[in-house]
Amino acid sequence: MLSAPADRRRNSFLAESSGSQLLTFVAEPISSYVYPPTGRTVFKCQTKPASSRVSWTLNGQPILTPGGSVDSRWHLRQAHHKLTVSLNHGVQDPAYFQCLASYRGQTLVSNPAKFILAGMSNLQGWKKCPVAVFEEFPAQPDLHLTVRAGNLAVVPCVPPHGVPTIYTEFLFNGSTISHSTGRYLLLPSGNLHISKVQAADSGEYRCQGYNPYMNERKLAKHSVFLTVIEPSTPAEAQLTVQLPMKTRAVLGSNVTLECAAEGNPPPDIRWTRKDSSLPTGRHYMLGSKWQL
């Protein structure tokens, strides 16, 4: 089955690769709770460039025609970047939908979007399914960070356990950083990267988790205080975020690897692959992260 780690932010940028526009996701389908027996939902998939070809899969298998699917138990209607899914009596197991985008030899597979029967239904022929889960942030002391101007600042946040996956946002100076833009980059890990950090970035950051299916947010019990200083003497580069020893991924999915370093002058980050070269045409680097 096609799958991918949850990551709504990884494809929110446009880049150039080998003179050709890089295929990216602007919006990916998200999981939906649907109430039997008459419920339906619409999955959406938006790409850049907009001329890319979009198709859909159900549980890893292609949907063969716009008006039907490989599984007759589902009522499906495909219209370009939208897929309308209607309940059919007898469907009991959760289903996974993904969009596949293709453009000039490039192919991307979206995050898996779950079609979940919501609530604890007792209707005959429908399986009971669990409600959403959104745990609290654990208590921990405030964190104080000092970063030299011009470097990459990493504001850490580990989101609490949630079903479906919890997204992270950050509160700073009365505003909410809820998506990657400009010098802000939100990572699948939950961390916030601020490129070319400057004095105006100093202050208190508060992480909050967001469950879009419950439409609920919860604040972390601690704050991260960032202080940006002007460098006065040379400083050797040091890693501030290190890769895990192992990263697992499903075949055909996208993987985002995160790395960060600080020094004076600000260090450049490059990636290599041990005993081999990087996969041609299937990777790009943005800031400190690497997309495969």
C-alpha positions in Angstrom: 0.0 0.0 0.0 1.2 3.5 -0.8 1.8 5.5 2.2 3.8 8.4 3.6 4.6 10.0 6.9 2.3 12.8 7.9 3.7 16.0 6.6 1.5 18.8 5.4 4.3 21.3 5.1 7.0 19.5 3.1 5.6 20.5 -0.3 4.6 24.1 0.4 7.5 25.6 -1.6 8.3 26.0 -5.3 11.8 25.3 -6.5 13.8 24.8 -9.7 15.6 21.5 -10.5 17.8 21.1 -13.5 16.0 23.9 -15.3 12.6 22.3 -14.9 9.9 23.4 -12.4 9.8 21.1 -9.4 6.6 19.3 -8.8 5.2 20.1 -5.4 2.0 19.7 -3.3 0.3 22.9 -2.3 -2.5 21.1 -0.5 -2.8 17.4 0.2 -5.9 15.4 1.0 -6.6 15.2 4.8 -8.3 12.5 6.8 -12.0 12.8 7.4 -14.5 11.5 10.0 -17.7 10.6 8.3 -21.0 9.6 9.9 -22.9 6.6 8.6 -25.1 5.7 6.9 -25.4 8.6 4.5 -22.2 10.6 5.0 -19.7 11.6 2.3 -16.6 13.6 2.0 -14.5 15.4 -0.6 -10.7 14.9 -0.7 -8.7 17.7 -2.4 -5.3 17.7 -3.9 -3.6 20.9 -5.3 -0.3 20.9 -7.0 2.3 23.2 -8.6 2.5 23.5 -11.5 -1.3 23.4 -11.8 -0.9 21.6 -15.2 0.3 18.5 -13.5 -1.7 15.3 -13.9 -3.5 14.1 -10.8 -4.9 10.6 -10.2 -6.2 8.8 -7.1 -5.7 5.5 -5.3 -7.9 3.6 -2.8 -5.9 1.5 -0.3 -2.9 1.7 -2.6 -4.8 0.6 -5.7 -5.6 2.9 -8.7 -9.1 4.2 -9.2 -9.6 3.1 -12.8 -12.3 5.5 -14.0 -13.6 8.9 -12.9 -17.0 7.3 -12.2 -16.0 4.1 -10.4 -13.3 2.3 -8.5 -11.6 -1.1 -8.1 -13.9 -1.7 -5.1 -17.6 -1.7 -5.9 -18.5 -1.1 -2.3 -17.5 2.5 -2.7 -19.3 5.3 -4.5 -16.5 7.5 -5.9 -16.5 10.5 -8.3 -13.2 12.0 -9.5 -13.1 15.5 -11.0 -9.6 16.7 -11.6 -8.1 17.6 -8.2 -11.1 16.5 -6.2 -12.4 13.1 -5.2 -15.9 12.7 -3.8 -16.3 9.6 -1.6 -19.8 8.4 -0.5 -20.6 5.7 1.9 -21.9 2.4 0.7 -23.7 0.0 3.1 -21.4 -2.8 4.1 -18.1 -0.8 4.2 -16.7 -1.5 7.6 -12.9 -1.1 7.4 -11.1 2.2 7.3 -9.9 3.2 3.8 -6.9 5.2 2.7 -7.0 7.6 -0.2 -4.0 9.2 -1.8 -3.4 11.4 -4.9 -0.6 10.8 -7.3 0.7 13.9 -9.1 2.8 13.6 -12.3 4.7 16.2 -14.2 7.4 15.8 -16.8 8.8 12.6 -15.5 8.3 13.6 -11.8 5.9 11.8 -9.6 4.7 12.6 -6.0 2.5 10.5 -3.7 0.5 12.5 -1.2 0.0 11.7 2.5 -2.6 9.0 3.1 -6.0 10.5 3.9 -8.1 8.2 6.0 -11.9 7.8 5.5 -13.0 7.0 9.0 -16.5 6.1 10.3 -16.9 8.5 13.1 -18.4 8.0 16.5 -19.5 4.7 18.1 -22.2 3.7 15.7 -24.5 0.7 16.6 -26.1 0.7 13.1 -26.3 -2.8 11.7 -23.6 -3.5 9.2 -21.3 -0.8 10.4 -18.2 -1.4 12.5 -17.6 0.7 15.6 -14.6 2.9 15.3 -12.7 4.9 18.0 -13.1 8.6 18.6 -10.2 11.0 17.9 -7.4 11.3 20.5 -5.6 14.5 21.6 -3.4 14.2 24.6 -1.9 17.0 26.6 1.6 18.4 26.3 3.8 17.0 29.1 5.1 19.5 31.7 8.7 20.6 31.2 10.8 23.7 32.1 11.2 26.7 29.8 14.0 26.5 27.3 16.4 29.4 26.6 18.3 29.5 23.2 21.0 31.8 22.0 21.7 32.0 18.3 24.1 34.1 16.3 22.6 36.5 13.8 22.5 35.2 10.2 22.3 31.5 11.3 19.5 29.1 11.3 17.5 29.0 14.6 15.7 25.9 15.5 12.7 26.3 17.9 11.9 22.7 19.1 8.5 21.2 19.7 7.5 17.6 20.2 3.8 17.4 19.5 1.7 15.2 21.9 0.2 11.9 20.8 -3.0 12.3 18.7 -5.3 10.4 16.4 -5.1 11.6 13.7 -1.6 13.1 13.7 -1.3 16.4 15.5 0.2 19.4 13.7 2.3 22.1 15.4 2.0 25.8 15.3 3.9 28.6 17.1 2.7 31.7 18.9 5.1 34.6 18.7 4.5 38.4 19.3 0.8 38.1 19.2 0.6 36.2 15.9 0.4 32.5 15.0 3.0 30.8 12.7 0.8 28.0 11.2 2.5 27.3 7.9 5.8 27.6 6.2 6.4 31.0 4.7 9.3 33.4 4.1 12.0 32.6 6.6 9.8 30.2 8.6 9.8 26.5 7.9 7.7 24.1 9.9 9.0 20.6 9.9 7.3 17.2 10.2 9.2 16.7 13.4 7.2 19.6 14.9 10.2 22.0 15.0 10.3 25.5 13.6 13.3 26.6 11.6 14.0 30.3 11.2 16.5 31.0 8.5 18.9 34.0 8.6 17.8 34.8 12.1 17.9 38.5 13.1 17.4 40.5 16.3 13.7 41.0 15.6 13.2 37.2 15.9 14.2 37.4 19.6 11.4 36.7 22.1 9.1 34.1 23.5 7.8 31.2 21.3 5.0 28.9 22.5 4.2 25.8 20.6 0.6 24.6 20.2 -0.8 21.4 18.8 -3.7 21.4 16.4 -6.1 18.6 15.6 -8.0 19.7 12.5 -10.5 16.9 12.7 -11.5 17.9 16.3 -10.9 21.6 15.4 -9.1 21.8 18.8 -5.8 23.4 19.8 -3.7 22.8 23.0 -0.8 24.9 24.2 2.5 23.5 25.4 3.1 24.0 29.1 6.5 25.6 28.5 7.9 28.4 26.4 11.1 28.7 24.3 12.9 32.0 24.7 15.1 32.9 21.7 17.9 35.5 22.0 19.7 36.6 18.8 23.2 38.1 19.3 25.6 39.7 16.9 28.7 37.6 16.3 31.9 39.2 17.4 34.5 36.4 16.9 34.7 33.4 14.5 33.1 30.3 15.8 33.4 26.7 14.6 30.3 25.2 13.0 28.3 22.9 15.3 25.3 20.8 14.6 22.2 21.9 16.4 19.9 19.2 15.0 21.2 15.7 14.1 19.7 13.0 12.0 18.3 9.9 13.7 20.4 6.8 13.2 17.6 5.1 11.3 14.6 6.5 9.3 11.9 4.1 8.0 9.7 4.8 5.0 7.2 2.9 2.8 8.3 2.2 -0.7 7.1 5.0 -3.0 6.6 7.6 -0.2 8.5 10.8 0.3 11.1 11.2 3.1 12.1 14.5 4.7 15.5 14.5 6.5 16.3 17.4 8.9 19.6 18.9 9.8 20.8 22.2 11.3 24.1 23.9 12.2 25.4 27.2 13.6 28.7 29.0 13.5 30.4 32.2 12.5 30.4 32.6 9.6 27.1 30.7 9.2 27.9 27.3 7.8 26.6 25.8 4.6 24.8 22.5 4.8 25.4 19.8 2.2 24.2 16.2 1.9 26.0 13.1 0.8 25.0 9.5 0.6 27.4 6.9 2.0 28.9 4.6 -0.6 26.6 6.0 -3.3 25.3 9.1 -5.0 22.1 11.0 -4.2 19.1 9.8 -6.3 19.0 11.7 -9.5 15.9 13.9 -10.1 14.2 12.6 -6.9 15.6 15.0 -4.3 15.9 18.6 -3.4 17.2 20.7 -0.5 15.4 23.6 1.1 17.1 25.4 3.9 18.3 22.7 6.3 15.9 19.9 5.2 16.4 17.4 2.4 13.4 16.0 0.5 13.7 12.5 -1.1 
